[in-house]
Amino acid sequence: MAMKTTFLVRAFVLKRKRLIPGDRQVSPTSSGAMKRAEAMATRMPGAAALQIVADDETGELESTTILGQYG
């Protein structure tokens, strides 16, 4: 069981007056993910930086942490 940590940036867009998930990007570090999310929030309604810990072999999710939310 090899646990793998992934840092993800998820943008949010407005569609029919509702906020829905948009593009996502993988970042190599937590600080990079937070900076990227903050920059994306200037162009979009919102963005979030996430830390996801999952088992690399089975794909089973161990934990998800919101590092920052912007917008």
PyMOL Python script that loads the backbone (N, CA, C, O; Angstrom):
from pymol import cmd

cmd.read_pdbstr("""\
ATOM      1  N   MET A   1       0.824  -1.172   0.000  1.00  0.00           N
ATOM      2  CA  MET A   1       0.000   0.000   0.000  1.00  0.00           C
ATOM      3  C   MET A   1       0.878   1.249   0.000  1.00  0.00           C
ATOM      4  O   MET A   1       1.415   1.640   1.037  1.00  0.00           O
ATOM      5  N   ALA A   2       1.017   1.855  -1.140  1.00  0.00           N
ATOM      6  CA  ALA A   2       1.811   3.066  -1.257  1.00  0.00           C
ATOM      7  C   ALA A   2       0.883   4.269  -1.355  1.00  0.00           C
ATOM      8  O   ALA A   2       0.151   4.422  -2.333  1.00  0.00           O
ATOM      9  N   MET A   3       0.920   5.116  -0.338  1.00  0.00           N
ATOM     10  CA  MET A   3       0.083   6.307  -0.346  1.00  0.00           C
ATOM     11  C   MET A   3       0.755   7.400  -1.164  1.00  0.00           C
ATOM     12  O   MET A   3       1.965   7.609  -1.079  1.00  0.00           O
ATOM     13  N   LYS A   4      -0.050   8.088  -1.950  1.00  0.00           N
ATOM     14  CA  LYS A   4       0.454   9.142  -2.810  1.00  0.00           C
ATOM     15  C   LYS A   4      -0.323  10.425  -2.510  1.00  0.00           C
ATOM     16  O   LYS A   4      -1.551  10.410  -2.431  1.00  0.00           O
ATOM     17  N   THR A   5       0.403  11.534  -2.342  1.00  0.00           N
ATOM     18  CA  THR A   5      -0.220  12.828  -2.101  1.00  0.00           C
ATOM     19  C   THR A   5      -0.218  13.620  -3.399  1.00  0.00           C
ATOM     20  O   THR A   5       0.816  13.759  -4.052  1.00  0.00           O
ATOM     21  N   THR A   6      -1.383  14.137  -3.765  1.00  0.00           N
ATOM     22  CA  THR A   6      -1.538  14.932  -4.974  1.00  0.00           C
ATOM     23  C   THR A   6      -2.109  16.289  -4.591  1.00  0.00           C
ATOM     24  O   THR A   6      -3.035  16.374  -3.784  1.00  0.00           O
ATOM     25  N   PHE A   7      -1.557  17.346  -5.170  1.00  0.00           N
ATOM     26  CA  PHE A   7      -2.061  18.696  -4.947  1.00  0.00           C
ATOM     27  C   PHE A   7      -2.809  19.118  -6.195  1.00  0.00           C
ATOM     28  O   PHE A   7      -2.260  19.109  -7.297  1.00  0.00           O
ATOM     29  N   LEU A   8      -4.066  19.487  -6.013  1.00  0.00           N
ATOM     30  CA  LEU A   8      -4.954  19.754  -7.133  1.00  0.00           C
ATOM     31  C   LEU A   8      -5.560  21.137  -6.994  1.00  0.00           C
ATOM     32  O   LEU A   8      -5.895  21.573  -5.892  1.00  0.00           O
ATOM     33  N   VAL A   9      -5.699  21.828  -8.128  1.00  0.00           N
ATOM     34  CA  VAL A   9      -6.372  23.121  -8.168  1.00  0.00           C
ATOM     35  C   VAL A   9      -7.641  22.938  -8.988  1.00  0.00           C
ATOM     36  O   VAL A   9      -7.586  22.480 -10.129  1.00  0.00           O
ATOM     37  N   ARG A  10      -8.785  23.297  -8.408  1.00  0.00           N
ATOM     38  CA  ARG A  10     -10.070  23.155  -9.092  1.00  0.00           C
ATOM     39  C   ARG A  10     -10.679  24.547  -9.249  1.00  0.00           C
ATOM     40  O   ARG A  10     -10.889  25.258  -8.266  1.00  0.00           O
ATOM     41  N   ALA A  11     -10.959  24.926 -10.493  1.00  0.00           N
ATOM     42  CA  ALA A  11     -11.630  26.196 -10.782  1.00  0.00           C
ATOM     43  C   ALA A  11     -13.136  25.978 -10.800  1.00  0.00           C
ATOM     44  O   ALA A  11     -13.612  24.867 -11.030  1.00  0.00           O
ATOM     45  N   PHE A  12     -13.873  27.048 -10.555  1.00  0.00           N
ATOM     46  CA  PHE A  12     -15.331  27.001 -10.603  1.00  0.00           C
ATOM     47  C   PHE A  12     -15.833  28.062 -11.566  1.00  0.00           C
ATOM     48  O   PHE A  12     -15.287  29.163 -11.626  1.00  0.00           O
ATOM     49  N   VAL A  13     -16.879  27.730 -12.321  1.00  0.00           N
ATOM     50  CA  VAL A  13     -17.447  28.642 -13.315  1.00  0.00           C
ATOM     51  C   VAL A  13     -18.950  28.789 -13.067  1.00  0.00           C
ATOM     52  O   VAL A  13     -19.579  27.934 -12.445  1.00  0.00           O
ATOM     53  N   LEU A  14     -19.502  29.881 -13.563  1.00  0.00           N
ATOM     54  CA  LEU A  14     -20.938  30.104 -13.475  1.00  0.00           C
ATOM     55  C   LEU A  14     -21.625  29.577 -14.720  1.00  0.00           C
ATOM     56  O   LEU A  14     -21.218  29.883 -15.841  1.00  0.00           O
ATOM     57  N   LYS A  15     -22.664  28.787 -14.519  1.00  0.00           N
ATOM     58  CA  LYS A  15     -23.456  28.264 -15.626  1.00  0.00           C
ATOM     59  C   LYS A  15     -24.911  28.287 -15.181  1.00  0.00           C
ATOM     60  O   LYS A  15     -25.288  27.625 -14.214  1.00  0.00           O
ATOM     61  N   ARG A  16     -25.721  29.058 -15.897  1.00  0.00           N
ATOM     62  CA  ARG A  16     -27.140  29.229 -15.540  1.00  0.00           C
ATOM     63  C   ARG A  16     -27.301  29.696 -14.098  1.00  0.00           C
ATOM     64  O   ARG A  16     -28.144  29.192 -13.355  1.00  0.00           O
ATOM     65  N   LYS A  17     -26.481  30.665 -13.720  1.00  0.00           N
ATOM     66  CA  LYS A  17     -26.506  31.276 -12.388  1.00  0.00           C
ATOM     67  C   LYS A  17     -26.156  30.298 -11.266  1.00  0.00           C
ATOM     68  O   LYS A  17     -26.509  30.530 -10.110  1.00  0.00           O
ATOM     69  N   ARG A  18     -25.467  29.211 -11.601  1.00  0.00           N
ATOM     70  CA  ARG A  18     -25.030  28.230 -10.599  1.00  0.00           C
ATOM     71  C   ARG A  18     -23.533  28.043 -10.709  1.00  0.00           C
ATOM     72  O   ARG A  18     -22.977  28.086 -11.806  1.00  0.00           O
ATOM     73  N   LEU A  19     -22.891  27.839  -9.602  1.00  0.00           N
ATOM     74  CA  LEU A  19     -21.452  27.602  -9.556  1.00  0.00           C
ATOM     75  C   LEU A  19     -21.202  26.112  -9.752  1.00  0.00           C
ATOM     76  O   LEU A  19     -21.687  25.290  -8.974  1.00  0.00           O
ATOM     77  N   ILE A  20     -20.442  25.760 -10.797  1.00  0.00           N
ATOM     78  CA  ILE A  20     -20.141  24.355 -11.077  1.00  0.00           C
ATOM     79  C   ILE A  20     -18.638  24.180 -11.221  1.00  0.00           C
ATOM     80  O   ILE A  20     -17.943  25.142 -11.545  1.00  0.00           O
ATOM     81  N   PRO A  21     -18.113  22.970 -10.990  1.00  0.00           N
ATOM     82  CA  PRO A  21     -16.674  22.730 -11.155  1.00  0.00           C
ATOM     83  C   PRO A  21     -16.248  22.908 -12.604  1.00  0.00           C
ATOM     84  O   PRO A  21     -16.938  22.487 -13.532  1.00  0.00           O
ATOM     85  N   GLY A  22     -15.098  23.541 -12.772  1.00  0.00           N
ATOM     86  CA  GLY A  22     -14.544  23.749 -14.107  1.00  0.00           C
ATOM     87  C   GLY A  22     -13.255  22.961 -14.269  1.00  0.00           C
ATOM     88  O   GLY A  22     -13.178  21.788 -13.906  1.00  0.00           O
ATOM     89  N   ASP A  23     -12.248  23.621 -14.817  1.00  0.00           N
ATOM     90  CA  ASP A  23     -10.953  22.973 -15.065  1.00  0.00           C
ATOM     91  C   ASP A  23     -10.272  22.577 -13.758  1.00  0.00           C
ATOM     92  O   ASP A  23     -10.508  23.164 -12.702  1.00  0.00           O
ATOM     93  N   ARG A  24      -9.420  21.561 -13.871  1.00  0.00           N
ATOM     94  CA  ARG A  24      -8.579  21.181 -12.736  1.00  0.00           C
ATOM     95  C   ARG A  24      -7.155  21.030 -13.232  1.00  0.00           C
ATOM     96  O   ARG A  24      -6.914  20.638 -14.374  1.00  0.00           O
ATOM     97  N   GLN A  25      -6.222  21.345 -12.359  1.00  0.00           N
ATOM     98  CA  GLN A  25      -4.802  21.246 -12.685  1.00  0.00           C
ATOM     99  C   GLN A  25      -4.069  20.630 -11.510  1.00  0.00           C
ATOM    100  O   GLN A  25      -4.416  20.869 -10.353  1.00  0.00           O
ATOM    101  N   VAL A  26      -3.063  19.844 -11.810  1.00  0.00           N
ATOM    102  CA  VAL A  26      -2.231  19.220 -10.781  1.00  0.00           C
ATOM    103  C   VAL A  26      -1.020  20.125 -10.548  1.00  0.00           C
ATOM    104  O   VAL A  26      -0.438  20.660 -11.491  1.00  0.00           O
ATOM    105  N   SER A  27      -0.658  20.282  -9.298  1.00  0.00           N
ATOM    106  CA  SER A  27       0.485  21.104  -8.926  1.00  0.00           C
ATOM    107  C   SER A  27       1.485  20.242  -8.146  1.00  0.00           C
ATOM    108  O   SER A  27       1.074  19.329  -7.430  1.00  0.00           O
ATOM    109  N   PRO A  28       2.781  20.515  -8.271  1.00  0.00           N
ATOM    110  CA  PRO A  28       3.776  19.679  -7.587  1.00  0.00           C
ATOM    111  C   PRO A  28       3.878  19.931  -6.078  1.00  0.00           C
ATOM    112  O   PRO A  28       4.301  19.042  -5.338  1.00  0.00           O
ATOM    113  N   THR A  29       3.497  21.134  -5.608  1.00  0.00           N
ATOM    114  CA  THR A  29       3.614  21.455  -4.186  1.00  0.00           C
ATOM    115  C   THR A  29       2.338  22.109  -3.676  1.00  0.00           C
ATOM    116  O   THR A  29       1.514  22.582  -4.459  1.00  0.00           O
ATOM    117  N   SER A  30       2.184  22.131  -2.363  1.00  0.00           N
ATOM    118  CA  SER A  30       0.996  22.756  -1.768  1.00  0.00           C
ATOM    119  C   SER A  30       1.019  24.268  -1.964  1.00  0.00           C
ATOM    120  O   SER A  30      -0.010  24.869  -2.275  1.00  0.00           O
ATOM    121  N   SER A  31       2.182  24.885  -1.784  1.00  0.00           N
ATOM    122  CA  SER A  31       2.253  26.341  -1.966  1.00  0.00           C
ATOM    123  C   SER A  31       2.011  26.721  -3.422  1.00  0.00           C
ATOM    124  O   SER A  31       1.396  27.752  -3.695  1.00  0.00           O
ATOM    125  N   GLY A  32       2.483  25.907  -4.354  1.00  0.00           N
ATOM    126  CA  GLY A  32       2.224  26.143  -5.767  1.00  0.00           C
ATOM    127  C   GLY A  32       0.747  26.029  -6.101  1.00  0.00           C
ATOM    128  O   GLY A  32       0.228  26.792  -6.917  1.00  0.00           O
ATOM    129  N   ALA A  33       0.073  25.082  -5.475  1.00  0.00           N
ATOM    130  CA  ALA A  33      -1.363  24.908  -5.700  1.00  0.00           C
ATOM    131  C   ALA A  33      -2.136  26.108  -5.170  1.00  0.00           C
ATOM    132  O   ALA A  33      -3.071  26.574  -5.821  1.00  0.00           O
ATOM    133  N   MET A  34      -1.762  26.613  -4.002  1.00  0.00           N
ATOM    134  CA  MET A  34      -2.462  27.762  -3.438  1.00  0.00           C
ATOM    135  C   MET A  34      -2.228  29.020  -4.267  1.00  0.00           C
ATOM    136  O   MET A  34      -3.151  29.808  -4.471  1.00  0.00           O
ATOM    137  N   LYS A  35      -1.006  29.211  -4.744  1.00  0.00           N
ATOM    138  CA  LYS A  35      -0.714  30.382  -5.591  1.00  0.00           C
ATOM    139  C   LYS A  35      -1.472  30.302  -6.910  1.00  0.00           C
ATOM    140  O   LYS A  35      -1.998  31.304  -7.394  1.00  0.00           O
ATOM    141  N   ARG A  36      -1.523  29.121  -7.482  1.00  0.00           N
ATOM    142  CA  ARG A  36      -2.233  28.934  -8.758  1.00  0.00           C
ATOM    143  C   ARG A  36      -3.734  29.152  -8.573  1.00  0.00           C
ATOM    144  O   ARG A  36      -4.376  29.770  -9.422  1.00  0.00           O
ATOM    145  N   ALA A  37      -4.293  28.654  -7.481  1.00  0.00           N
ATOM    146  CA  ALA A  37      -5.721  28.838  -7.217  1.00  0.00           C
ATOM    147  C   ALA A  37      -6.043  30.316  -7.011  1.00  0.00           C
ATOM    148  O   ALA A  37      -7.067  30.806  -7.487  1.00  0.00           O
ATOM    149  N   GLU A  38      -5.177  31.015  -6.309  1.00  0.00           N
ATOM    150  CA  GLU A  38      -5.388  32.445  -6.084  1.00  0.00           C
ATOM    151  C   GLU A  38      -5.342  33.219  -7.396  1.00  0.00           C
ATOM    152  O   GLU A  38      -6.132  34.140  -7.604  1.00  0.00           O
ATOM    153  N   ALA A  39      -4.426  32.849  -8.275  1.00  0.00           N
ATOM    154  CA  ALA A  39      -4.325  33.505  -9.584  1.00  0.00           C
ATOM    155  C   ALA A  39      -5.538  33.177 -10.456  1.00  0.00           C
ATOM    156  O   ALA A  39      -6.033  34.051 -11.166  1.00  0.00           O
ATOM    157  N   MET A  40      -6.020  31.945 -10.416  1.00  0.00           N
ATOM    158  CA  MET A  40      -7.188  31.548 -11.209  1.00  0.00           C
ATOM    159  C   MET A  40      -8.445  32.274 -10.737  1.00  0.00           C
ATOM    160  O   MET A  40      -9.329  32.571 -11.541  1.00  0.00           O
ATOM    161  N   ALA A  41      -8.531  32.563  -9.438  1.00  0.00           N
ATOM    162  CA  ALA A  41      -9.712  33.222  -8.885  1.00  0.00           C
ATOM    163  C   ALA A  41      -9.853  34.658  -9.378  1.00  0.00           C
ATOM    164  O   ALA A  41     -10.937  35.233  -9.282  1.00  0.00           O
ATOM    165  N   THR A  42      -8.790  35.245  -9.899  1.00  0.00           N
ATOM    166  CA  THR A  42      -8.897  36.595 -10.448  1.00  0.00           C
ATOM    167  C   THR A  42      -9.588  36.584 -11.802  1.00  0.00           C
ATOM    168  O   THR A  42     -10.139  37.602 -12.221  1.00  0.00           O
ATOM    169  N   ARG A  43      -9.567  35.440 -12.498  1.00  0.00           N
ATOM    170  CA  ARG A  43     -10.180  35.329 -13.823  1.00  0.00           C
ATOM    171  C   ARG A  43     -11.499  34.572 -13.803  1.00  0.00           C
ATOM    172  O   ARG A  43     -12.259  34.639 -14.768  1.00  0.00           O
ATOM    173  N   MET A  44     -11.783  33.860 -12.735  1.00  0.00           N
ATOM    174  CA  MET A  44     -12.972  33.026 -12.641  1.00  0.00           C
ATOM    175  C   MET A  44     -13.701  33.351 -11.336  1.00  0.00           C
ATOM    176  O   MET A  44     -13.129  34.001 -10.460  1.00  0.00           O
ATOM    177  N   PRO A  45     -14.940  32.914 -11.194  1.00  0.00           N
ATOM    178  CA  PRO A  45     -15.685  33.200  -9.962  1.00  0.00           C
ATOM    179  C   PRO A  45     -15.051  32.620  -8.696  1.00  0.00           C
ATOM    180  O   PRO A  45     -15.243  33.161  -7.608  1.00  0.00           O
ATOM    181  N   GLY A  46     -14.307  31.538  -8.825  1.00  0.00           N
ATOM    182  CA  GLY A  46     -13.692  30.945  -7.655  1.00  0.00           C
ATOM    183  C   GLY A  46     -12.739  29.831  -8.014  1.00  0.00           C
ATOM    184  O   GLY A  46     -12.747  29.314  -9.131  1.00  0.00           O
ATOM    185  N   ALA A  47     -11.905  29.464  -7.028  1.00  0.00           N
ATOM    186  CA  ALA A  47     -10.959  28.359  -7.201  1.00  0.00           C
ATOM    187  C   ALA A  47     -10.616  27.807  -5.823  1.00  0.00           C
ATOM    188  O   ALA A  47     -10.709  28.510  -4.817  1.00  0.00           O
ATOM    189  N   ALA A  48     -10.222  26.542  -5.794  1.00  0.00           N
ATOM    190  CA  ALA A  48      -9.853  25.890  -4.542  1.00  0.00           C
ATOM    191  C   ALA A  48      -8.587  25.064  -4.751  1.00  0.00           C
ATOM    192  O   ALA A  48      -8.392  24.463  -5.806  1.00  0.00           O
ATOM    193  N   ALA A  49      -7.733  25.044  -3.730  1.00  0.00           N
ATOM    194  CA  ALA A  49      -6.535  24.213  -3.734  1.00  0.00           C
ATOM    195  C   ALA A  49      -6.796  23.041  -2.790  1.00  0.00           C
ATOM    196  O   ALA A  49      -7.190  23.245  -1.641  1.00  0.00           O
ATOM    197  N   LEU A  50      -6.579  21.815  -3.269  1.00  0.00           N
ATOM    198  CA  LEU A  50      -6.872  20.602  -2.507  1.00  0.00           C
ATOM    199  C   LEU A  50      -5.642  19.723  -2.359  1.00  0.00           C
ATOM    200  O   LEU A  50      -4.782  19.689  -3.238  1.00  0.00           O
ATOM    201  N   GLN A  51      -5.566  19.018  -1.249  1.00  0.00           N
ATOM    202  CA  GLN A  51      -4.548  17.989  -1.041  1.00  0.00           C
ATOM    203  C   GLN A  51      -5.284  16.666  -0.945  1.00  0.00           C
ATOM    204  O   GLN A  51      -6.143  16.486  -0.082  1.00  0.00           O
ATOM    205  N   ILE A  52      -4.946  15.740  -1.834  1.00  0.00           N
ATOM    206  CA  ILE A  52      -5.613  14.445  -1.871  1.00  0.00           C
ATOM    207  C   ILE A  52      -4.592  13.357  -1.578  1.00  0.00           C
ATOM    208  O   ILE A  52      -3.549  13.286  -2.228  1.00  0.00           O
ATOM    209  N   VAL A  53      -4.890  12.508  -0.599  1.00  0.00           N
ATOM    210  CA  VAL A  53      -4.030  11.381  -0.254  1.00  0.00           C
ATOM    211  C   VAL A  53      -4.793  10.111  -0.619  1.00  0.00           C
ATOM    212  O   VAL A  53      -5.885   9.862  -0.108  1.00  0.00           O
ATOM    213  N   ALA A  54      -4.199   9.304  -1.516  1.00  0.00           N
ATOM    214  CA  ALA A  54      -4.864   8.089  -1.981  1.00  0.00           C
ATOM    215  C   ALA A  54      -3.849   6.961  -2.127  1.00  0.00           C
ATOM    216  O   ALA A  54      -2.650   7.192  -2.281  1.00  0.00           O
ATOM    217  N   ASP A  55      -4.363   5.739  -2.073  1.00  0.00           N
ATOM    218  CA  ASP A  55      -3.539   4.562  -2.292  1.00  0.00           C
ATOM    219  C   ASP A  55      -3.221   4.475  -3.780  1.00  0.00           C
ATOM    220  O   ASP A  55      -4.128   4.445  -4.612  1.00  0.00           O
ATOM    221  N   ASP A  56      -1.952   4.437  -4.109  1.00  0.00           N
ATOM    222  CA  ASP A  56      -1.508   4.453  -5.501  1.00  0.00           C
ATOM    223  C   ASP A  56      -1.918   3.184  -6.253  1.00  0.00           C
ATOM    224  O   ASP A  56      -2.173   3.235  -7.456  1.00  0.00           O
ATOM    225  N   GLU A  57      -1.983   2.064  -5.563  1.00  0.00           N
ATOM    226  CA  GLU A  57      -2.281   0.790  -6.219  1.00  0.00           C
ATOM    227  C   GLU A  57      -3.781   0.559  -6.426  1.00  0.00           C
ATOM    228  O   GLU A  57      -4.209   0.168  -7.511  1.00  0.00           O
ATOM    229  N   THR A  58      -4.570   0.801  -5.385  1.00  0.00           N
ATOM    230  CA  THR A  58      -6.004   0.509  -5.470  1.00  0.00           C
ATOM    231  C   THR A  58      -6.839   1.727  -5.863  1.00  0.00           C
ATOM    232  O   THR A  58      -7.969   1.580  -6.328  1.00  0.00           O
ATOM    233  N   GLY A  59      -6.286   2.932  -5.678  1.00  0.00           N
ATOM    234  CA  GLY A  59      -7.034   4.143  -5.972  1.00  0.00           C
ATOM    235  C   GLY A  59      -7.976   4.548  -4.851  1.00  0.00           C
ATOM    236  O   GLY A  59      -8.766   5.478  -5.011  1.00  0.00           O
ATOM    237  N   GLU A  60      -7.899   3.854  -3.708  1.00  0.00           N
ATOM    238  CA  GLU A  60      -8.766   4.153  -2.578  1.00  0.00           C
ATOM    239  C   GLU A  60      -8.365   5.477  -1.932  1.00  0.00           C
ATOM    240  O   GLU A  60      -7.192   5.704  -1.634  1.00  0.00           O
ATOM    241  N   LEU A  61      -9.344   6.342  -1.722  1.00  0.00           N
ATOM    242  CA  LEU A  61      -9.121   7.669  -1.169  1.00  0.00           C
ATOM    243  C   LEU A  61      -8.931   7.588   0.336  1.00  0.00           C
ATOM    244  O   LEU A  61      -9.765   7.026   1.046  1.00  0.00           O
ATOM    245  N   GLU A  62      -7.827   8.154   0.822  1.00  0.00           N
ATOM    246  CA  GLU A  62      -7.546   8.170   2.258  1.00  0.00           C
ATOM    247  C   GLU A  62      -8.098   9.458   2.887  1.00  0.00           C
ATOM    248  O   GLU A  62      -8.830   9.403   3.874  1.00  0.00           O
ATOM    249  N   SER A  63      -7.744  10.616   2.311  1.00  0.00           N
ATOM    250  CA  SER A  63      -8.239  11.886   2.852  1.00  0.00           C
ATOM    251  C   SER A  63      -8.149  12.981   1.796  1.00  0.00           C
ATOM    252  O   SER A  63      -7.362  12.905   0.852  1.00  0.00           O
ATOM    253  N   THR A  64      -8.983  13.999   1.988  1.00  0.00           N
ATOM    254  CA  THR A  64      -8.966  15.186   1.153  1.00  0.00           C
ATOM    255  C   THR A  64      -8.993  16.391   2.071  1.00  0.00           C
ATOM    256  O   THR A  64      -9.809  16.463   2.990  1.00  0.00           O
ATOM    257  N   THR A  65      -8.093  17.346   1.820  1.00  0.00           N
ATOM    258  CA  THR A  65      -7.994  18.547   2.634  1.00  0.00           C
ATOM    259  C   THR A  65      -8.073  19.766   1.736  1.00  0.00           C
ATOM    260  O   THR A  65      -7.402  19.828   0.706  1.00  0.00           O
ATOM    261  N   ILE A  66      -8.891  20.738   2.125  1.00  0.00           N
ATOM    262  CA  ILE A  66      -8.950  22.000   1.397  1.00  0.00           C
ATOM    263  C   ILE A  66      -7.844  22.888   1.925  1.00  0.00           C
ATOM    264  O   ILE A  66      -7.869  23.281   3.091  1.00  0.00           O
ATOM    265  N   LEU A  67      -6.864  23.213   1.080  1.00  0.00           N
ATOM    266  CA  LEU A  67      -5.752  24.052   1.486  1.00  0.00           C
ATOM    267  C   LEU A  67      -6.127  25.531   1.424  1.00  0.00           C
ATOM    268  O   LEU A  67      -5.654  26.327   2.235  1.00  0.00           O
ATOM    269  N   GLY A  68      -6.960  25.894   0.483  1.00  0.00           N
ATOM    270  CA  GLY A  68      -7.394  27.286   0.354  1.00  0.00           C
ATOM    271  C   GLY A  68      -8.531  27.412  -0.623  1.00  0.00           C
ATOM    272  O   GLY A  68      -8.644  26.637  -1.573  1.00  0.00           O
ATOM    273  N   GLN A  69      -9.383  28.405  -0.379  1.00  0.00           N
ATOM    274  CA  GLN A  69     -10.479  28.675  -1.316  1.00  0.00           C
ATOM    275  C   GLN A  69     -10.469  30.171  -1.596  1.00  0.00           C
ATOM    276  O   GLN A  69     -10.336  30.984  -0.682  1.00  0.00           O
ATOM    277  N   TYR A  70     -10.607  30.520  -2.853  1.00  0.00           N
ATOM    278  CA  TYR A  70     -10.467  31.902  -3.289  1.00  0.00           C
ATOM    279  C   TYR A  70     -11.616  32.278  -4.204  1.00  0.00           C
ATOM    280  O   TYR A  70     -12.135  31.444  -4.946  1.00  0.00           O
ATOM    281  N   GLY A  71     -12.009  33.546  -4.143  1.00  0.00           N
ATOM    282  CA  GLY A  71     -13.044  34.047  -5.038  1.00  0.00           C
ATOM    283  C   GLY A  71     -14.384  34.183  -4.366  1.00  0.00           C
ATOM    284  O   GLY A  71     -15.354  34.596  -5.001  1.00  0.00           O
TER     285      GLY A  71
END
""", "prot")
cmd.dss("prot")
cmd.show_as("cartoon", "prot")
cmd.util.cbc("prot")
cmd.orient("prot")
